[in-house]
Amino acid sequence: PAYSEPHRPQFHFTPPENWMNDPNGLVYHEGEYHLFYQYNPYGEQWGHMSWGHAVSDDMLHWEHLPVALEEENGIMIFSGSAVVDRQNTSGLGTADNPPMVAVYTGHYTDEDNPRQDQRIAYSLDNGRSWTKYTANPVIDEAMENFRDPKVIWHTETERWIMVVALPTRHKVRFYSSPNLLDWKLESEFGPAGATGGVWECPDLFELPVDGREGESRWVLQVDLNPGSVAGGSGGQYFVGSFDGKTFSRDEHARERTNWVDYGKDFYAVQSFSNMPDNRRVWLAWMNNWQYAGVIPVKPWRGAMTVPRELGLAMTEQGPRLYQQPVPELQQIYKERHQMEDIQLTAGEDVRHDQLRGTAFRMKMTVRMEDAKQFGVRVRKGESEETVIGYDVAQEQLFVDRKKSGEVKVHESFADTVQAAPLETDNQYITLDILVDHSSVEVFANEGRRLITNRIFPRAASDRIELFSRGGTVHIDTLTFWPLKSVWN
Ligand code: FRU
Protein backbone atom coordinates (compact mmCIF):
# COMPACT_ATOMS: atom_id res chain seq x y z
CA PRO A 1 0.00 0.00 0.00
CA ALA A 2 1.01 3.61 -0.51
CA TYR A 3 2.74 5.64 2.18
CA SER A 4 4.21 2.65 3.95
CA GLU A 5 7.91 3.30 3.34
CA PRO A 6 10.21 3.48 6.38
CA HIS A 7 9.77 6.78 8.25
CA ARG A 8 6.81 7.86 6.10
CA PRO A 9 4.60 10.09 8.30
CA GLN A 10 1.08 8.69 8.73
CA PHE A 11 -0.85 11.80 9.75
CA HIS A 12 1.45 14.55 8.48
CA PHE A 13 1.53 15.87 4.94
CA THR A 14 4.28 14.64 2.64
CA PRO A 15 4.40 14.74 -1.17
CA PRO A 16 4.28 11.32 -2.87
CA GLU A 17 7.83 11.82 -4.10
CA ASN A 18 10.58 14.41 -4.52
CA TRP A 19 11.78 17.43 -2.59
CA MET A 20 9.50 19.74 -0.61
CA ASN A 21 10.24 22.74 1.60
CA ASP A 22 8.05 25.67 2.72
CA PRO A 23 4.25 25.60 2.83
CA ASN A 24 2.95 28.25 0.40
CA GLY A 25 -0.39 29.80 -0.51
CA LEU A 26 -2.37 28.35 2.40
CA VAL A 27 -5.95 29.42 1.73
CA TYR A 28 -9.48 28.25 2.39
CA HIS A 29 -12.04 28.56 -0.39
CA GLU A 30 -15.44 26.97 -1.00
CA GLY A 31 -15.07 24.20 1.53
CA GLU A 32 -11.50 23.33 0.60
CA TYR A 33 -8.17 23.99 2.24
CA HIS A 34 -5.39 24.51 -0.26
CA LEU A 35 -1.81 23.64 0.53
CA PHE A 36 0.80 24.69 -1.99
CA TYR A 37 4.43 24.00 -1.26
CA GLN A 38 7.96 24.63 -2.47
CA TYR A 39 8.55 21.64 -4.70
CA ASN A 40 11.12 20.20 -7.05
CA PRO A 41 9.13 18.13 -9.58
CA TYR A 42 12.35 16.54 -10.82
CA GLY A 43 14.28 15.29 -7.83
CA GLU A 44 14.97 14.70 -4.18
CA GLN A 45 17.12 17.78 -3.70
CA TRP A 46 16.22 21.47 -3.74
CA GLY A 47 15.93 22.85 -7.30
CA HIS A 48 13.56 23.89 -10.11
CA MET A 49 11.35 25.45 -7.45
CA SER A 50 7.68 25.23 -8.28
CA TRP A 51 4.45 25.16 -6.28
CA GLY A 52 3.17 21.66 -5.57
CA HIS A 53 -0.51 21.48 -4.65
CA ALA A 54 -2.92 19.50 -2.48
CA VAL A 55 -6.46 20.05 -1.19
CA SER A 56 -8.29 18.86 1.90
CA ASP A 57 -11.56 19.42 3.69
CA ASP A 58 -10.07 18.99 7.17
CA MET A 59 -6.34 19.92 6.87
CA LEU A 60 -5.42 16.27 7.56
CA HIS A 61 -6.61 14.12 4.64
CA TRP A 62 -5.01 15.56 1.52
CA GLU A 63 -5.65 14.91 -2.13
CA HIS A 64 -2.61 15.49 -4.32
CA LEU A 65 -3.14 17.69 -7.36
CA PRO A 66 -0.82 18.48 -10.28
CA VAL A 67 1.89 21.12 -9.85
CA ALA A 68 0.14 24.50 -9.76
CA LEU A 69 2.93 26.90 -10.72
CA GLU A 70 5.96 25.74 -12.60
CA GLU A 71 9.38 27.21 -13.10
CA GLU A 72 9.38 28.84 -16.51
CA ASN A 73 12.01 30.67 -18.61
CA GLY A 74 14.54 30.27 -15.81
CA ILE A 75 12.26 31.98 -13.31
CA MET A 76 11.74 29.85 -10.24
CA ILE A 77 8.59 30.13 -8.14
CA PHE A 78 9.76 30.87 -4.61
CA SER A 79 7.61 31.07 -1.47
CA GLY A 80 4.51 33.20 -1.15
CA SER A 81 0.86 33.23 -0.20
CA ALA A 82 -2.63 33.13 -1.69
CA VAL A 83 -5.83 35.07 -1.16
CA VAL A 84 -9.40 34.95 -2.39
CA ASP A 85 -10.08 38.31 -4.03
CA ARG A 86 -13.73 38.28 -2.96
CA GLN A 87 -14.60 41.72 -4.35
CA ASN A 88 -12.64 41.09 -7.53
CA THR A 89 -10.50 44.17 -6.77
CA SER A 90 -7.93 42.87 -9.25
CA GLY A 91 -10.42 42.54 -12.08
CA LEU A 92 -8.82 39.17 -12.85
CA GLY A 93 -12.11 37.38 -12.23
CA THR A 94 -15.72 38.47 -12.04
CA ALA A 95 -17.99 39.48 -9.18
CA ASP A 96 -19.72 36.09 -9.48
CA ASN A 97 -16.50 34.14 -9.75
CA PRO A 98 -13.84 35.92 -7.69
CA PRO A 99 -10.27 34.90 -8.48
CA MET A 100 -7.92 33.05 -6.21
CA VAL A 101 -4.67 34.99 -6.40
CA ALA A 102 -1.23 33.59 -5.62
CA VAL A 103 1.53 36.05 -4.73
CA TYR A 104 5.03 34.64 -4.99
CA THR A 105 8.65 35.56 -5.42
CA GLY A 106 10.19 35.18 -8.86
CA HIS A 107 13.82 34.10 -8.56
CA TYR A 108 16.16 34.26 -11.54
CA THR A 109 19.67 35.15 -12.58
CA ASP A 110 20.34 38.28 -14.57
CA GLU A 111 23.86 38.56 -15.98
CA ASP A 112 25.18 36.40 -13.14
CA ASN A 113 23.30 38.41 -10.51
CA PRO A 114 20.53 36.72 -8.58
CA ARG A 115 17.28 38.70 -8.68
CA GLN A 116 14.09 38.43 -6.68
CA ASP A 117 10.81 40.20 -7.36
CA GLN A 118 7.14 39.76 -6.48
CA ARG A 119 4.69 38.25 -8.95
CA ILE A 120 1.13 37.05 -9.10
CA ALA A 121 -0.89 34.32 -10.76
CA TYR A 122 -4.62 33.68 -10.61
CA SER A 123 -7.11 30.88 -10.84
CA LEU A 124 -10.80 31.00 -11.74
CA ASP A 125 -11.48 27.32 -11.09
CA ASN A 126 -10.73 26.79 -7.41
CA GLY A 127 -7.01 26.50 -7.92
CA ARG A 128 -7.16 23.72 -10.52
CA SER A 129 -5.51 25.80 -13.24
CA TRP A 130 -3.39 28.93 -13.00
CA THR A 131 -2.49 31.85 -15.22
CA LYS A 132 0.58 33.96 -14.56
CA TYR A 133 -0.25 37.66 -14.74
CA THR A 134 1.00 39.13 -18.03
CA ALA A 135 2.41 42.31 -16.49
CA ASN A 136 4.57 40.51 -13.90
CA PRO A 137 6.48 41.40 -11.81
CA VAL A 138 4.11 43.52 -9.71
CA ILE A 139 6.97 44.71 -7.50
CA ASP A 140 10.53 44.96 -8.77
CA GLU A 141 13.11 46.77 -6.65
CA ALA A 142 16.13 45.31 -8.50
CA MET A 143 17.15 43.44 -5.38
CA GLU A 144 19.02 40.19 -4.85
CA ASN A 145 17.26 39.30 -1.62
CA PHE A 146 13.63 40.29 -1.51
CA ARG A 147 11.23 37.45 -0.95
CA ASP A 148 8.34 35.51 0.57
CA PRO A 149 5.32 37.86 0.24
CA LYS A 150 2.43 37.21 2.61
CA VAL A 151 -0.69 39.13 1.59
CA ILE A 152 -3.64 39.91 3.84
CA TRP A 153 -6.79 41.98 3.51
CA HIS A 154 -6.67 44.88 5.99
CA THR A 155 -10.28 45.55 6.94
CA GLU A 156 -9.94 49.04 8.49
CA THR A 157 -8.14 50.61 5.53
CA GLU A 158 -9.84 48.33 2.97
CA ARG A 159 -6.61 47.55 1.22
CA TRP A 160 -4.35 44.60 0.60
CA ILE A 161 -1.18 44.53 2.68
CA MET A 162 1.92 42.61 1.69
CA VAL A 163 4.61 41.83 4.24
CA VAL A 164 7.80 40.70 2.51
CA ALA A 165 11.35 39.99 3.73
CA LEU A 166 14.61 41.79 3.03
CA PRO A 167 16.53 38.75 4.31
CA THR A 168 20.09 40.02 4.54
CA ARG A 169 19.04 43.35 6.06
CA HIS A 170 16.99 41.63 8.79
CA LYS A 171 13.96 43.68 7.83
CA VAL A 172 10.48 43.20 6.53
CA ARG A 173 8.64 45.67 4.33
CA PHE A 174 4.97 46.53 4.22
CA TYR A 175 3.36 47.42 0.90
CA SER A 176 -0.28 48.33 0.33
CA SER A 177 -2.51 47.92 -2.69
CA PRO A 178 -6.14 48.52 -3.66
CA ASN A 179 -6.11 45.77 -6.29
CA LEU A 180 -3.19 43.32 -5.79
CA LEU A 181 -1.57 44.74 -8.93
CA ASP A 182 -0.29 48.21 -7.95
CA TRP A 183 1.75 48.28 -4.76
CA LYS A 184 2.99 51.17 -2.65
CA LEU A 185 5.78 50.93 -0.06
CA GLU A 186 4.45 51.96 3.36
CA SER A 187 7.15 51.15 5.90
CA GLU A 188 9.87 48.82 7.12
CA PHE A 189 10.33 46.94 10.37
CA GLY A 190 13.68 45.72 11.75
CA PRO A 191 16.35 44.84 12.50
CA ALA A 192 14.88 43.60 15.76
CA GLY A 193 14.86 40.47 17.90
CA ALA A 194 17.10 37.70 16.61
CA THR A 195 19.28 38.60 13.62
CA GLY A 196 21.83 35.77 13.59
CA GLY A 197 20.73 34.66 10.13
CA VAL A 198 18.66 35.83 7.18
CA TRP A 199 15.02 36.84 7.72
CA GLU A 200 12.54 34.88 5.62
CA CYS A 201 8.87 33.95 5.30
CA PRO A 202 7.07 36.62 7.38
CA ASP A 203 3.43 36.32 8.44
CA LEU A 204 1.11 38.96 9.89
CA PHE A 205 -2.26 38.60 11.62
CA GLU A 206 -4.46 39.99 14.37
CA LEU A 207 -5.62 37.87 17.29
CA PRO A 208 -7.86 38.56 20.27
CA VAL A 209 -6.11 38.44 23.66
CA ASP A 210 -7.56 35.69 25.86
CA GLY A 211 -10.34 35.31 23.29
CA ARG A 212 -11.73 38.81 23.89
CA GLU A 213 -12.48 40.38 20.51
CA GLY A 214 -12.26 43.93 21.83
CA GLU A 215 -8.67 43.46 22.94
CA SER A 216 -6.59 42.31 20.06
CA ARG A 217 -2.92 42.57 19.15
CA TRP A 218 -1.05 42.01 15.91
CA VAL A 219 1.51 39.25 15.55
CA LEU A 220 4.41 39.61 13.13
CA GLN A 221 6.15 36.28 12.64
CA VAL A 222 9.58 36.19 10.98
CA ASP A 223 11.79 33.20 10.24
CA LEU A 224 15.49 33.12 10.87
CA ASN A 225 18.12 30.95 9.19
CA PRO A 226 20.52 30.13 10.75
CA GLY A 227 20.72 31.47 14.31
CA SER A 228 17.52 30.09 15.73
CA VAL A 229 17.10 28.94 19.33
CA ALA A 230 17.85 25.27 18.63
CA GLY A 231 20.51 25.98 16.00
CA GLY A 232 19.89 26.45 12.29
CA SER A 233 16.43 27.48 11.12
CA GLY A 234 13.47 28.57 13.25
CA GLY A 235 10.91 31.27 13.82
CA GLN A 236 10.40 34.28 16.08
CA TYR A 237 7.49 36.66 16.56
CA PHE A 238 6.77 40.21 17.62
CA VAL A 239 3.59 41.44 19.29
CA GLY A 240 2.31 44.94 18.58
CA SER A 241 -0.09 47.04 16.58
CA PHE A 242 -0.57 47.51 12.86
CA ASP A 243 -2.53 50.40 11.37
CA GLY A 244 -2.33 49.45 7.71
CA LYS A 245 0.98 51.27 7.30
CA THR A 246 3.33 50.59 10.18
CA PHE A 247 3.93 47.76 12.62
CA SER A 248 4.85 49.02 16.11
CA ARG A 249 6.11 46.63 18.71
CA ASP A 250 4.59 46.79 22.17
CA GLU A 251 6.96 48.54 24.59
CA HIS A 252 6.93 45.88 27.25
CA ALA A 253 7.70 43.19 24.70
CA ARG A 254 11.15 44.44 23.92
CA GLU A 255 13.46 42.38 26.11
CA ARG A 256 13.86 38.91 24.74
CA THR A 257 13.22 36.95 21.59
CA ASN A 258 9.89 35.15 21.36
CA TRP A 259 10.50 31.81 19.66
CA VAL A 260 7.56 30.13 18.00
CA ASP A 261 8.96 26.64 18.66
CA TYR A 262 12.07 25.48 20.52
CA GLY A 263 12.68 22.34 18.46
CA LYS A 264 14.99 21.80 15.51
CA ASP A 265 12.27 21.23 12.93
CA PHE A 266 9.79 24.04 12.62
CA TYR A 267 10.43 26.44 9.75
CA ALA A 268 8.71 28.72 7.24
CA VAL A 269 5.43 28.55 9.14
CA GLN A 270 2.42 30.10 7.37
CA SER A 271 -1.18 30.68 8.43
CA PHE A 272 -4.25 30.01 6.29
CA SER A 273 -5.99 33.00 4.80
CA ASN A 274 -9.76 33.37 4.40
CA MET A 275 -10.42 30.79 7.07
CA PRO A 276 -13.99 30.52 8.42
CA ASP A 277 -15.08 31.26 12.00
CA ASN A 278 -12.20 33.65 12.71
CA ARG A 279 -9.84 30.77 13.17
CA ARG A 280 -6.11 31.27 12.79
CA VAL A 281 -4.32 28.04 11.92
CA TRP A 282 -0.78 27.58 10.71
CA LEU A 283 1.57 24.81 9.75
CA ALA A 284 5.30 24.66 9.10
CA TRP A 285 7.89 22.76 7.16
CA MET A 286 9.08 20.15 9.66
CA ASN A 287 12.76 20.43 8.87
CA ASN A 288 15.94 22.42 9.29
CA TRP A 289 18.13 23.76 6.51
CA GLN A 290 21.15 22.30 8.38
CA TYR A 291 20.28 18.79 7.21
CA ALA A 292 17.11 19.00 5.10
CA GLY A 293 18.92 17.54 2.08
CA VAL A 294 20.29 14.46 3.86
CA ILE A 295 17.46 13.13 6.04
CA PRO A 296 17.13 9.35 5.52
CA VAL A 297 13.84 9.15 3.62
CA LYS A 298 12.92 8.05 0.10
CA PRO A 299 11.44 8.63 -2.47
CA TRP A 300 10.18 11.90 -0.99
CA ARG A 301 11.96 14.48 1.12
CA GLY A 302 10.17 16.90 3.40
CA ALA A 303 7.13 16.88 5.70
CA MET A 304 4.76 19.44 7.20
CA THR A 305 3.84 19.77 10.89
CA VAL A 306 0.35 19.15 12.13
CA PRO A 307 -1.88 22.23 11.62
CA ARG A 308 -1.98 24.26 14.83
CA GLU A 309 -4.65 26.59 16.08
CA LEU A 310 -3.32 29.89 17.42
CA GLY A 311 -4.32 32.19 20.22
CA LEU A 312 -2.85 34.98 22.33
CA ALA A 313 -2.80 34.70 26.12
CA MET A 314 -1.95 37.54 28.48
CA THR A 315 1.20 36.87 30.52
CA GLU A 316 3.40 38.97 32.81
CA GLN A 317 5.49 39.78 29.75
CA GLY A 318 2.47 40.81 27.71
CA PRO A 319 0.38 38.80 25.23
CA ARG A 320 2.08 35.62 24.06
CA LEU A 321 1.24 33.07 21.37
CA TYR A 322 -0.02 29.62 22.12
CA GLN A 323 -0.54 26.79 19.64
CA GLN A 324 -2.66 23.68 19.88
CA PRO A 325 -3.27 20.82 17.47
CA VAL A 326 -6.44 21.55 15.48
CA PRO A 327 -9.56 19.83 16.89
CA GLU A 328 -9.98 18.10 13.50
CA LEU A 329 -7.37 15.66 14.80
CA GLN A 330 -10.13 13.91 16.75
CA GLN A 331 -11.34 12.47 13.44
CA ILE A 332 -8.35 10.19 13.26
CA TYR A 333 -8.49 8.83 16.81
CA LYS A 334 -8.66 5.04 16.70
CA GLU A 335 -9.62 4.50 20.28
CA ARG A 336 -9.08 6.11 23.63
CA HIS A 337 -7.34 4.87 26.75
CA GLN A 338 -7.62 6.88 29.89
CA MET A 339 -5.71 6.32 33.09
CA GLU A 340 -5.89 8.18 36.34
CA ASP A 341 -3.74 8.70 39.41
CA ILE A 342 -0.50 7.14 38.35
CA GLN A 343 2.12 7.53 41.06
CA LEU A 344 5.73 7.37 39.86
CA THR A 345 8.55 6.71 42.28
CA ALA A 346 12.10 7.66 41.48
CA GLY A 347 14.05 5.12 39.52
CA GLU A 348 11.06 2.98 38.57
CA ASP A 349 10.18 2.81 34.88
CA VAL A 350 6.48 2.44 34.29
CA ARG A 351 5.11 0.71 31.20
CA HIS A 352 1.56 -0.17 30.38
CA ASP A 353 0.23 -2.72 27.90
CA GLN A 354 -2.06 -0.20 26.27
CA LEU A 355 0.62 2.45 25.92
CA ARG A 356 2.38 1.37 22.79
CA GLY A 357 2.54 2.70 19.27
CA THR A 358 4.27 4.49 16.43
CA ALA A 359 1.58 7.09 15.64
CA PHE A 360 -0.37 8.50 18.56
CA ARG A 361 -1.43 11.41 20.71
CA MET A 362 -0.80 11.38 24.43
CA LYS A 363 -1.97 13.99 26.91
CA MET A 364 -0.99 14.21 30.55
CA THR A 365 -1.69 16.39 33.55
CA VAL A 366 1.28 15.98 35.83
CA ARG A 367 2.05 17.11 39.39
CA MET A 368 5.78 17.23 39.98
CA GLU A 369 5.58 16.66 43.80
CA ASP A 370 9.19 16.32 45.02
CA ALA A 371 10.73 14.93 41.82
CA LYS A 372 13.66 16.59 40.10
CA GLN A 373 12.72 15.26 36.69
CA PHE A 374 9.77 13.66 35.00
CA GLY A 375 9.72 12.18 31.56
CA VAL A 376 8.31 9.87 28.97
CA ARG A 377 10.35 7.79 26.56
CA VAL A 378 8.65 7.28 23.21
CA ARG A 379 9.53 5.26 20.10
CA LYS A 380 11.55 3.09 22.45
CA GLY A 381 13.22 -0.06 21.18
CA GLU A 382 16.08 -2.19 22.33
CA SER A 383 18.71 0.40 21.69
CA GLU A 384 16.83 3.60 20.98
CA GLU A 385 14.44 6.09 22.54
CA THR A 386 13.33 9.70 22.31
CA VAL A 387 13.00 11.33 25.72
CA ILE A 388 10.47 14.06 26.44
CA GLY A 389 10.92 15.49 29.89
CA TYR A 390 10.66 18.24 32.43
CA ASP A 391 13.44 19.43 34.71
CA VAL A 392 12.26 21.18 37.86
CA ALA A 393 15.47 22.94 38.92
CA GLN A 394 16.09 24.30 35.43
CA GLU A 395 12.39 24.98 34.80
CA GLN A 396 12.84 23.41 31.40
CA LEU A 397 10.92 21.24 29.03
CA PHE A 398 13.23 19.15 26.89
CA VAL A 399 13.33 16.66 24.03
CA ASP A 400 16.40 14.49 23.73
CA ARG A 401 16.79 12.72 20.39
CA LYS A 402 20.44 11.77 20.85
CA LYS A 403 19.53 8.07 20.88
CA SER A 404 16.36 8.33 18.79
CA GLY A 405 17.44 6.00 15.97
CA GLU A 406 19.31 7.10 12.85
CA VAL A 407 21.13 10.11 14.27
CA LYS A 408 24.26 10.20 12.13
CA VAL A 409 22.19 12.08 9.59
CA HIS A 410 24.32 15.17 10.07
CA GLU A 411 26.70 16.49 12.75
CA SER A 412 24.09 18.97 13.96
CA PHE A 413 21.24 16.46 14.13
CA ALA A 414 21.90 15.02 17.58
CA ASP A 415 24.61 17.21 19.08
CA THR A 416 22.29 18.94 21.56
CA VAL A 417 19.13 18.45 23.59
CA GLN A 418 16.29 20.82 22.66
CA ALA A 419 15.05 22.78 25.67
CA ALA A 420 12.41 25.44 26.36
CA PRO A 421 11.71 27.48 29.48
CA LEU A 422 8.57 26.22 31.21
CA GLU A 423 7.14 27.14 34.58
CA THR A 424 5.00 24.90 36.71
CA ASP A 425 1.62 26.11 37.89
CA ASN A 426 1.19 24.99 41.51
CA GLN A 427 3.58 22.11 40.72
CA TYR A 428 1.56 21.18 37.62
CA ILE A 429 2.55 20.89 34.00
CA THR A 430 0.52 19.56 31.08
CA LEU A 431 1.98 17.75 28.10
CA ASP A 432 0.25 17.05 24.79
CA ILE A 433 2.47 14.90 22.61
CA LEU A 434 2.05 13.93 18.95
CA VAL A 435 4.23 11.11 17.73
CA ASP A 436 4.39 9.90 14.15
CA HIS A 437 6.68 7.58 12.20
CA SER A 438 9.38 10.24 12.01
CA SER A 439 8.44 13.12 14.31
CA VAL A 440 7.66 14.26 17.82
CA GLU A 441 5.67 17.43 18.53
CA VAL A 442 5.31 18.51 22.14
CA PHE A 443 2.72 21.09 23.22
CA ALA A 444 3.34 21.97 26.88
CA ASN A 445 1.10 23.94 29.26
CA GLU A 446 -1.82 24.24 26.84
CA GLY A 447 0.42 25.07 23.91
CA ARG A 448 2.45 27.79 25.64
CA ARG A 449 5.70 26.02 24.81
CA LEU A 450 6.48 23.88 21.81
CA ILE A 451 9.23 21.53 20.75
CA THR A 452 9.08 19.95 17.29
CA ASN A 453 11.70 17.42 16.23
CA ARG A 454 12.13 14.88 13.46
CA ILE A 455 13.31 11.42 14.53
CA PHE A 456 14.20 8.33 12.49
CA PRO A 457 13.61 5.29 14.70
CA ARG A 458 13.01 1.70 13.64
CA ALA A 459 9.44 0.69 12.87
CA ALA A 460 9.60 -1.86 15.70
CA SER A 461 10.42 0.78 18.32
CA ASP A 462 6.93 1.28 19.68
CA ARG A 463 7.39 1.25 23.44
CA ILE A 464 6.39 4.02 25.81
CA GLU A 465 7.85 4.40 29.28
CA LEU A 466 7.21 6.90 32.09
CA PHE A 467 9.86 7.82 34.63
CA SER A 468 10.71 10.16 37.45
CA ARG A 469 14.03 11.10 39.01
CA GLY A 470 14.92 12.31 42.48
CA GLY A 471 11.42 12.04 43.96
CA THR A 472 7.82 11.26 43.15
CA VAL A 473 5.51 12.47 40.40
CA HIS A 474 1.75 12.14 40.28
CA ILE A 475 -0.02 11.90 36.92
CA ASP A 476 -3.62 12.99 37.53
CA THR A 477 -4.81 11.90 34.10
CA LEU A 478 -3.19 10.33 31.08
CA THR A 479 -5.13 9.98 27.84
CA PHE A 480 -3.76 8.02 24.92
CA TRP A 481 -5.13 7.85 21.40
CA PRO A 482 -3.56 5.69 18.67
CA LEU A 483 -4.03 7.61 15.42
CA LYS A 484 -5.21 6.36 12.05
CA SER A 485 -3.25 6.92 8.91
CA VAL A 486 -4.68 9.75 6.80
CA TRP A 487 -3.38 8.09 3.63
CA ASN A 488 -5.10 4.71 3.59
C1 FRU B 1 12.78 29.41 3.12
C2 FRU B 1 13.19 29.78 1.71
C3 FRU B 1 12.45 31.00 1.24
C4 FRU B 1 12.46 30.87 -0.24
C5 FRU B 1 12.32 29.38 -0.41
C6 FRU B 1 13.03 28.84 -1.63
O1 FRU B 1 12.95 28.07 3.45
O2 FRU B 1 14.59 29.96 1.66
O3 FRU B 1 13.03 32.21 1.70
O4 FRU B 1 11.42 31.57 -0.85
O5 FRU B 1 12.84 28.78 0.75
O6 FRU B 1 12.73 27.49 -1.82
Boltz pocket constraint, residues with backbone or C-beta under 6 A from the ligand:
constraints:
  - pocket:
      binder: B
      contacts: [[A, 21], [A, 22], [A, 38], [A, 49], [A, 77], [A, 78], [A, 79], [A, 80], [A, 105], [A, 147], [A, 148], [A, 200], [A, 201], [A, 268]]
      max_distance: 6.0
